[in-house]
Amino acid sequence: MNEKNKKILWSEIIKAGDFLKDKLPNHSNHPKGRNPYAHVALEIKNKFKKSYKEISDDQIKDIRNYIEFIKKNPS
């Protein structure tokens, strides 16, 4: 992915993390609370089988749509 798109996606991840702060359900593996920024990045990696930096530029719209899905469906 080119640098411009990496920055765009990182910005979207930060915004989604800000939105999800204190909205993720509690989990026994995270007794001090969950990191919403890591959660968004990990969900992207799980869905696309690559980190957001490694995904091709032509999938940026798909990733942005998935970030919106994550915001609407915190888990």
N, C-alpha and C positions, 0 to 999 in steps of 0.2 A: 504494500500500500504506500502511496506517496505521502510525503510529509504533511501536505495540506490536509488530506483526508484523515490522517492520524490525529492531527490537532482538532479537527472537527469532531471526530468520534470521542476523543478524550474529553472534550468539552461537554458532549452529550452524556458521557458516563458520569462526570462530575455533577451535572444538573440532576440526573436520575438519582445519584447517591444522595444529594441534598434533599430531594423530594422524598426518598425512602427512609431518611433518618428517623428513627423511633417508630417506624411503621412495619418493620420486619418482625415476624413472630419470634418469640423466644425459642432458643434451642439449647439443649443440654451441653452441646459441644462449645457453646459460647456463653459461659456464665456471666461475663462482664458486658454482654451485649454484642450484637452483630455489626460488622463493618459493611455499610450499605454500598460503598464504592467497590470494595472487593467482591461483594455479592454480584453486582452488575457485571463486572469484568469476568468473573467466573461463569456466570450464566451464559455470556456470549461465547466463552471458550467451550463450554459444554455443548452448546447448540451447533456451533460452526466448526468444532474440532480444531480450532486454531485460536491464538490470541487475536484481539482486534487489530493488532499491528501486522499480523501475517495474512489477513484475509485480503483478497483481491479488491481493487478499487471498484470494480463493477458490482460488488455486493454491498456497497455503503448504504444504499436505500434499504436493503433487507435488514441490515444491522440496526439502522435507526428505527425501523418499524419494530424490531424485536425489543429494543430498549423501551419503547412506548408500551409494549406488551408487558414487560417486566414491571414497569411503574404501575400498571393497572392490576397486576396479578402478583403482588409480593408474596414470596414463599420462604 
